[in-house]
Amino acid sequence: MIRSIRACKTAAEERGVIRKECASIRDAISENGQDYMHRNLAKLMFIHMLGYPTHFGQMECLKSIASSGFPEKRIGYLGLMLLLDERQEVLMLVTNSIKQDLNHTNQYIVGLALCALGNICSAEMARDLAPEVERLLQFRDPNIRKKAALCTIRIIKKVPDLAENFINPAASLLKEKHHGVLLTGVQLCTDMCKVSTEALEYFRKKCIDGLVKVLKDLTNSPYAPEYDVSGIADPFLHIRLIKLLHVLGQGDADASDTMNDILAQVATKTESNKNAGNAILYECVATIMSIEYNGGLRVLAVNILGRFLSSRDNNSRYVALNMLMRAITLDSQAVQRHRATIVECVKDSDASIRKRALELVYLLVNDSNVKALTKELIDYLEVSDPEFKEDLTAKICSILEKFSPEKKWYIDQMVKVLSEAGNYVKDDVWHGLIVVVTNTSNLHGYTVRALYKAVQASSEQESLVRVAVWCIGEYGEMLVGNAGMLDMEAPITVTEAEAVGVVETALRCHSWDLTTRAMCLVSLLKLSSRYPSCAKRINEIILHQKGSLVLELQQRAIEFNSIIEKHEKIRSALVERIPVLDEATYNGRRAGSIPDVVSTSQGGLPKMPNGLAKPTSAPLVDLLDLGSDDMPAPSPSGGDFLQDLLGVDLSPSSKGTNQTQKNGTDVLLDLLSIGTPPAQSNSTMVDMFSPGLDNKSSEGILDKLTSPSVPSAQAPSPIASSSMMDLLDGFGPSSSTPETNGTTHPSIVAFESSTLQLTFKFSKEPGNPQITLIEAQFSNKSPDIYSNFVFQAAVPKFLQLHLDPASSNTLPASGNGSISQKLRVSNSQHGKKSLVMRMRISYQANNKDVLEEGQISNFPRGL
């Protein structure tokens, strides 16, 4: 059969041969022919190994096991181990046969039963057959004792509760002279210690001295060819014994003291030029690192790992790096001695060793060695492989942020990193550099000059270009005038035209990158005020962007052109230096402790740096489940920072009609932070599905900004006026809607969970039944304080909703206080349709973000 299967040239031909053989085996089974049953079972096992179904032969295995002859039992047990596993119910039928064979007078049959039980034993079989296996651990024949020990390992893994029954028999195996029994006995004790604390304590008290003696005899034993591997005496037993000492010594000072001497002997006497010796040394080092503290031993262990690092074998170096990462938490000083070797491993040709060594170097950095290690890593950054630069750059930047001793050194190193691998630097890293620069006023001139020189040499590095363009726009006059010179700094000569040329080149060479182009436009606008003689050239550069296919750039180019040409009086005030950015706030935002997005109910809309509000319609669309692919998605924190930095929206412009378009008037007010709020229609921001507002010309608004006030062509309604005043945080007089006590309705529990309750109280204005005033009360039923509490709501199109700011964003625990918030709902289908609302509540409890949402449809009738 095997010859015919191997002769098949196609899979179909092989399947035909298999079907023919299986059919003949089925016929033999149905005829109950016993003459060739052992041969048929052997065929079934081969067919099973080829991946074909053989379930029809399982019962024949059980019949062979139940027979009296040894050959039949042997083939039956072999088939049982191959064709069945512990998950099959038919296995329960063989339990009684195995029990009888375990008590058989023939030791070879006993060995067959133990082998089968050790391979396929289930939890039920383990409980039934454990007494027989326990008895066989003390059998006269060493081979049976060895097999019983291996079977016991399977039993205690399946049923850990049975481990206590095997403690004494297992301890007796540690005194065996037979090599195989001793090896399996040590492994059995190791596994028992892992599943039973009772066994662990017993072996610590009774067996550790004996184990130390066995290991000492083994270490000092003469040459024994029977168990020799490459000149190392019995490395397998060595490793098993050391692993058991590892388990026994962990967390126990007395046991650790007992084994200190023998571990030192093993570490010093074992040869390290053979692979078998290195395996013993590795286990010895792992044990030394895990047992209770012994300073001398740990130094010895770290030195052994240092020898591994100098080896030519990649496997030895890799395991040494892994072990050193564990050792650095125990004895950092000892690991520091091998710093030079570890740094060399960062430059290794093997990618896995490079990555592991880089992680270890990152752990080695402290305040005393940060400069030396950073220099090594940055020097290697210049010649490293492109696929490794991303990981290396990320680690260097993290080291600079955590351990930088001074701001000037930090800026110098970041400029080097940006020059060598700026395309691999993540956005939040160069954002952080800008934040640091704004906070070091004494280094503004030094920084802009360093970046100017760097960008001329490495203009292809994207992040470097962005930071340089931003700094030139902010501190361009210091670049040209050599202001803020440091003592060790050599002066450079830069003209205004050369500074503008750098930005122009960046705008031209990075035409594919929207962020860089936007930053270049803002920088040019600022330079038009700092360099009056170049204003005309700058205006021509900006005018080229009026034909940009990107709507945001096109709009900015038109606005900036108008500012340069028509509004020289206010231009210098518009392009003043950006205020100092709060470094602690930015770092907290990066760490996730400060939320990036604030909802509309928490004291207004998210704030831009100039005090204006930025609409967040996307979460409300999501709340109503009416979102589409055209709606803008909330940007990540890095994008929010860049929008704050530039005052522009860098999200890709949508071509669909459903996207909320930003009014030209709002864009300009957002840019200038001045002026009177323009007139708006009655719709509020929450009603985002109403038709768009009529856009006014941005140039017309600019023309009117020089006059004291701009009369509105149409008087806004109270709702729109109030919404606009909230949006602008009180720019101009605020006309609040007076609250009057009108018709009242019974209050309702709008939402309730196991930890939170929301109650609505209603009132009506006399003579205006369409308007409903709602006072929401939030109470906390849990023992935890809720911080960053945000309430959002959305309504269908026939309703208009206005949310006043909440009374607080912190909800006290256990009902000891509440948060109140007022809502104003206008129902255009009053009397025909009832109120309905979807709401979302988010907060932080125990530093974890929690989100609850639902639909409120139990409003009283008549609202």
Buried (B, 14 or more C-beta within 10 A) or exposed (E): BEEEBEEBEEEEEBEEBBEEBBEBBEEBBEEEEEEEBBEBBBBBBBBBEEEBEBEEBBEBBBBBBBBEEEEBBBBBBBBBBBBBEBEEEBBEEBBEBBBBBBEBEEBEBBBBBBBBBBBBBBEBBBBBBBEBBBEBBEBEEBBBBBBBBBBBBBBBBBBBEBBBBBBEBBBBBBEBEBBBBBBBBBBBBBBBBBBBEEBBBBBBEEBBEEBBEBBBEBBEEEEEEEBEBEEBBBBBBBBBBBBBBBBBBBEBEEBBEBBBEBBBBBBEEBEBEBBBBBBBBBBBBBBBBBBBEBEEBBBBBBBBBBBBBEBEEEEBBBBBBBBBBEBBEBBEEBBBEBBEBBBBBBBBEEEEBBBBBBBBBBBBBEEEBBBEBBEBBBEBBEEBEEEBBBBBBBBBBEBBBEBBEEBBBBBBBBBBBBBBBBBBBBBBBBBBBBBBBBBBEEBBBBBBBBBBBBBEEBBEBBBBBBBBBBBBBBBBBBBBEBBBBEEEEEEEEBEBEEBBBBBBBBBEEBEEBBBBBBBBBBBBBBBBBBBEEBBEBBBEBBBEBBEBEBBBBBBBBBBBBBBBBBBEEBBEEBBEEBEEBEEEEBBEBBEEEBBBBBBBBBBBBBBBEBEBBBBBBBBBBBBBEBBEEEBBEEBEBBBBBBBBBBBBBBBEBBEEEBBBEBBBBBBBBBBBBEBBBBBBBBBBBBBBBEEEBEEBEBBEBBBBBEEEEBEEEEEBBBBBBBBBBBBBEEBEEEEEBEEEEBEEBEBBEBBEEEBBBBBBBBBBBEEEBBBBBBBBBBBBEBEBBBBBBBBBBBBBEBBBBBBBBBBBBBBBBEEEBBBBBBBBBBBEEBEEEBBBBBBBBBBBBEEEEBEBEBEBEEBBEBB
